């Protein structure tokens, strides 16, 4: 099994979480759902229908890092490579011969003429060579250009060249004469196609423009919102198909490596940015252009018209997928490669023999043949139920024509990657309505679907499946309990707190998304019994009325239970206890008052918290603060001494004491 089968973890659509006793469904039915998995000889259409794919034949190729150009003729396949600038012929029998070795790095363009000669475009410092059947090569064209991006032949046998860095198109006549057909404002012309009426179509690589050169006259057929016209082809009805893609970013390592020049399109601040990375267009004979297919994730590297299927085939990266797109816009993912990019698609002279997929990262050759596979397998992504669960019924929707069939198998585990700790694949399930997994104690599940047919023309069509499961009920989780004073926490909007209160709050959640009930208990420290405070509380907060309790040190206990969504036998609960905290609703007391002359002494004492502030006033006039003897008001007992500033005309001394909870009291003394 290749690594793509098991790569990635994705959650399928879950039913709304209504509690642990609610059976959930993991469902897969759309193209996007299925594309998270992996395909072996299986195709999928744009509606999410799985069917048997075409026969694929892997063909050994030369040991080169990149295959950058390809052409086919007479059953032979020709490959241009990078970064070795070699050209190979792979015969129908599988023999590999090097027929050309260039001095540059890359061969991006190949053309096989009717007489069997091979035309080769090398880059950089672009040159065009002719390689004869006897292996001799001659230079045909050495333009003052860096890149030879593409080659084509018109109906008169002239060789058409697409160039960069000046965005030119040249024609090389049989006699060797060279003619400039187009010098565009674009820096690069990267794709060519000659239509049945001998019009030359050229696609640019920094402004995304499709040009037509006909009878030596040039006109613009379409200005794409993307930077590159990557490939062009046509059908027998005069429709032209072409792909536009975003500019290729700088190469990255591994699967993310993208091949090609980094063309840049100047941003237009008045236009909204285009989300798509690729768009396949159809240009109809009347000049109208419509989008048939697009992707925000994939780059369309190659385009080919399959005359047998009467549809366009495109190869993408970095998923290595091949799509067949109908004129209506309906499409099928034909296959998926182990390589990152399908870089070229070339057809044989005999269309019934199929076409070649030229892949990179890693370089490879696959032939897509006309027949259908007898069997194919689809592997889903790993489904995560989040919690160990009991998996029940497996159901699917299938249209099985004639001798075709579908079977399912599953395997389960408790690690996110299928390793030796997982179960083996189950025995096949074949009943789409009454197949029961009936296994519990696992969090992760993977599905394997096998499609088969004994008829070369009949395939089953699977349009979706569902796995029913019941998660184990886990107990709620309660976070730390916070007890805050009014000055540290504003009152909850639209509520009226008690006169003296503490704001109590906590965080709580349930792994099963069950609704929670909270019960609160309070005890006075040290060693008193827990007293019920509130029950059936849904909110995660409470105003604690301090005047209902004696001053002192307390603890609060919060219990959460999920009985709202579970039967009694399944209900679970959790408990969290707060750190000790102070309840204080009583002001400090004054004692040991004495006055000698102008000198005043007294003691202040609070039952629960620190005496925070002492003030005095003569005859109820301004309040003057008094510091304790140790200068810091931080204890439940403090002593004070101060000198009256002007006692001669005063009759009453007022002393106000306040604790750290804001409780205060005024004491009156005659002087």
C-alpha positions, 0 to 999 in steps of 0.5 A, spaced: 500 500 500 502 506 498 503 512 503 498 516 500 493 511 502 494 512 509 496 520 509 492 525 513 487 525 518 480 528 516 474 528 520 467 526 516 461 530 517 458 529 524 450 529 526 449 535 530 451 533 537 445 531 542 448 527 547 452 521 548 445 517 547 445 520 540 447 515 534 452 519 530 454 518 522 460 518 519 458 520 512 462 520 505 458 522 499 461 528 495 467 528 490 471 532 496 469 527 501 472 521 497 478 525 494 481 525 501 482 518 500 486 514 495 484 510 489 487 504 486 484 503 479 478 507 481 475 513 478 470 518 481 465 523 477 464 530 479 457 528 483 461 523 488 460 516 484 465 511 485 466 506 479 472 502 476 477 506 472 481 504 466 486 500 465 493 503 467 500 500 465 506 502 468 512 503 463 519 503 465 523 510 463 530 512 463 533 514 469 532 521 469 530 526 474 525 530 470 521 528 464 519 535 461 517 534 454 514 528 450 511 526 444 508 519 441 509 516 434 508 509 431 507 506 438 514 509 440 514 514 446 519 520 446 521 523 452 525 530 453 529 530 460 531 535 465 536 537 468 540 533 463 537 535 456 537 528 453 532 525 449 530 518 449 525 513 445 521 508 449 519 503 444 513 499 444 517 493 446 519 497 452 526 498 449 530 505 451 534 508 447 538 515 448 537 519 441 540 526 443 544 529 448 544 536 448 549 541 452 544 545 455 540 543 462 533 542 459 528 539 453 522 542 454 519 541 447 519 535 442 516 534 435 516 528 431 515 529 424 511 525 419 518 522 416 520 520 423 525 525 425 525 528 432 525 536 433 528 538 439 528 544 443 533 545 448 533 551 454 536 555 457 540 559 451 535 556 447 536 552 440 532 547 436 535 541 433 533 536 428 535 528 430 534 524 424 532 516 424 540 515 423 541 519 430 545 524 427 543 531 429 543 538 426 542 545 429 536 548 425 535 554 429 539 558 434 535 564 436 537 570 441 532 567 446 533 563 453 527 558 452 524 554 447 518 552 450 514 548 445 514 546 438 508 544 433 508 543 426 503 547 421 499 543 415 505 545 410 510 542 415 513 548 417 516 548 425 513 553 429 517 555 435 514 558 442 520 562 445 522 566 451 524 571 454 521 576 449 515 572 447 516 570 440 513 565 435 517 563 429 516 559 423 522 554 420 521 552 413 523 546 410 528 549 407 531 552 413 528 559 412 526 562 419 520 567 420 518 571 425 510 570 426 509 574 433 513 578 438 508 579 443 508 584 449 509 578 454 515 575 456 514 568 454 510 564 449 509 557 453 504 553 449 502 552 441 497 548 438 495 548 430 488 547 429 485 543 423 484 550 419 491 551 420 491 557 425 496 557 430 494 558 437 499 561 442 499 561 449 503 566 453 506 565 460 506 572 464 499 575 462 495 569 460 493 571 453 491 566 448 493 569 441 491 566 434 496 567 428 492 565 421 495 568 414 500 571 418 495 576 422 495 576 429 489 577 434 487 576 441 482 570 442 482 571 450 485 574 456 485 570 462 485 572 469 491 567 470 498 568 468 499 562 464 496 559 458 499 552 460 496 547 454 492 548 448 488 542 444 482 542 440 476 537 437 474 535 431 468 540 431 472 546 432 472 547 439 479 549 442 480 547 449 486 551 453 488 551 461 490 557 464 494 557 471 496 561 476 504 563 476 508 557 478 511 559 485 519 558 487 520 550 487 519 547 494 522 540 496 518 533 496 511 533 493 510 540 493 515 541 488 512 545 482 516 545 475 516 551 470 518 558 470 515 563 475 512 568 471 509 574 474 503 578 472 502 585 474 497 586 479 491 590 477 488 594 484 481 595 481 480 587 480 478 582 485 484 577 486 482 570 483 481 564 487 482 559 482 489 556 481 487 553 474 481 554 469 479 549 463 476 553 458 472 551 451 473 556 446 467 555 441 467 556 433 463 562 434 468 565 439 465 564 445 469 562 451 466 558 457 469 555 463 468 547 464 472 546 470 476 549 475 480 548 482 482 552 487 487 547 490 490 544 483 495 546 478 493 543 471 499 542 467 497 538 461 491 538 457 489 532 451 483 531 447 481 524 447 477 523 441 475 516 443 471 519 449 470 525 446 472 529 452 478 533 454 483 530 459 487 534 464 493 532 468 494 536 475 499 537 481 500 537 486 495 531 487 497 527 481 490 527 478 487 526 471 481 528 470 476 527 464 472 533 462 465 533 458 463 539 454 457 540 458 462 541 464 461 534 468 467 531 469 471 524 472 477 523 476 480 518 471 486 516 476 491 518 481 498 517 481 503 516 486 507 522 483 506 529 484 505 532 477 502 529 471 506 534 467 505 532 460 499 527 456 500 525 449 496 521 445 498 515 440 497 516 432 492 510 434 487 513 439 484 507 441 491 505 444 489 510 449 494 516 451 501 516 456 501 520 462 508 523 463 509 524 471 514 528 475 516 528 483 517 522 481 518 521 474 514 516 471 510 513 465 503 510 465 499 508 459 491 509 460 488 504 455 482 503 453 479 497 457 476 498 464 479 494 470 476 488 472 477 490 480 479 497 483 480 499 490 478 505 494 481 507 501 478 512 505 482 517 510 482 515 517 476 517 520 477 520 528 471 519 532 474 523 537 472 518 543 473 511 543 466 508 540 462 502 538 461 502 531 455 499 528 451 499 521 455 500 515 450 502 509 452 504 502 448 506 496 450 502 489 448 501 483 450 494 481 449 493 473 449 486 471 455 482 473 458 487 478 459 488 485 461 492 491 464 490 498 467 493 504 472 492 509 474 496 515 479 496 520 480 500 527 485 502 532 486 507 537 492 511 534 491 516 528 496 512 523 494 505 522 500 501 525 501 494 528 496 496 534 490 496 529 485 490 527 486 487 521 482 488 515 475 485 517 471 480 512 468 483 506 461 486 508 456 485 501 449 487 504 448 495 503 443 495 508 445 490 513 452 490 514 454 490 522 461 492 524 459 491 531 465 493 534 467 497 540 473 500 544 476 504 538 477 511 536 479 511 529 476 507 523 478 506 516 474 503 510 476 499 504 472 499 498 473 494 493 469 494 486 469 489 481 466 486 475 466 480 470 464 484 464 468 489 460 463 494 459 459 494 466 461 497 472 458 498 479 457 505 481 457 507 489 454 514 490 456 514 498 456 510 504 455 511 512 458 508 518 453 509 524 457 509 531 456 511 538 461 514 542 463 512 549 460 517 554 466 520 558 465 524 564 465 532 564 471 536 565 471 542 570 476 547 570 479 551 575 474 555 580 475 563 580 472 567 586 472 574 584 471 580 588 466 586 585 472 590 583 475 585 580 469 582 576 464 587 573 457 584 574 453 580 569 449 584 564 442 584 565 443 582 572 442 585 579 448 582 584 446 582 592 449 588 596 455 584 598 457 578 594 463 574 590 463 572 583 464 565 582 465 562 575 468 556 572 469 553 566 466 546 564 466 542 558 463 535 556 467 530 551 461 528 548 458 535 547 452 533 552 449 538 556 451 539 563 447 540 570 451 544 576 451 543 583 454 547 588 456 546 595 460 550 600 463 549 607 467 553 612 474 551 614 477 548 617 473 541 618 466 543 617 461 539 613 459 541 605 452 544 605 448 544 599 448 551 596 445 550 589 443 545 584 440 544 577 444 550 575 446 551 567 450 557 568 457 557 569 457 562 574 454 564 581 453 571 585 455 568 592 451 573 597 456 574 603 451 576 608 448 569 608 454 566 611 458 568 617 465 571 616 471 566 615 475 562 610 471 557 605 471 552 600 466 551 594 465 545 590 462 544 583 459 538 581 458 537 573 453 531 571 451 530 564 444 526 566 440 531 561 443 527 555 444 520 558 440 515 561 441 514 569 446 508 567 450 512 562 450 518 566 457 521 568 459 526 573 466 530 575 467 534 581 472 540 582 474 544 589 476 551 589 482 554 593 480 557 600 477 564 599 474 569 604 467 571 606 467 577 609 461 582 610 462 585 617 466 591 618 472 591 623 471 593 630 474 598 634 477 597 641 482 600 647 480 607 645 484 612 649 486 620 648 491 623 652 491 631 650 492 631 643 494 624 642 489 618 640 490 611 641 486 605 639 486 598 636 482 595 630 480 588 629 476 584 623 474 577 624 476 575 617 480 579 613 485 585 613 484 592 616 485 596 610 484 603 612 483 607 618 480 615 617 478 620 622 474 626 622 473 632 627 465 634 627 464 630 621 468 634 616 474 632 612 476 625 613 484 624 614 487 617 613 491 614 619 497 609 618 497 603 623 503 603 627 507 598 622 505 603 617 502 597 612 495 595 613 495 588 612 493 584 618 486 582 621 489 586 627 492 593 627 494 598 632 494 606 631 496 612 634 496 619 631 496 626 634 489 631 633 491 637 629 486 642 632 482 639 637 480 646 641 474 647 637 471 640 636 466 636 640 466 630 636 471 625 633 469 620 628 473 614 626 472 610 620 475 603 619 474 599 613 477 592 611 479 589 604 472 587 602 470 594 603 466 593 609 466 599 613 463 602 620 464 609 623 465 610 631 464 616 634 467 619 640 466 625 644 472 629 646 
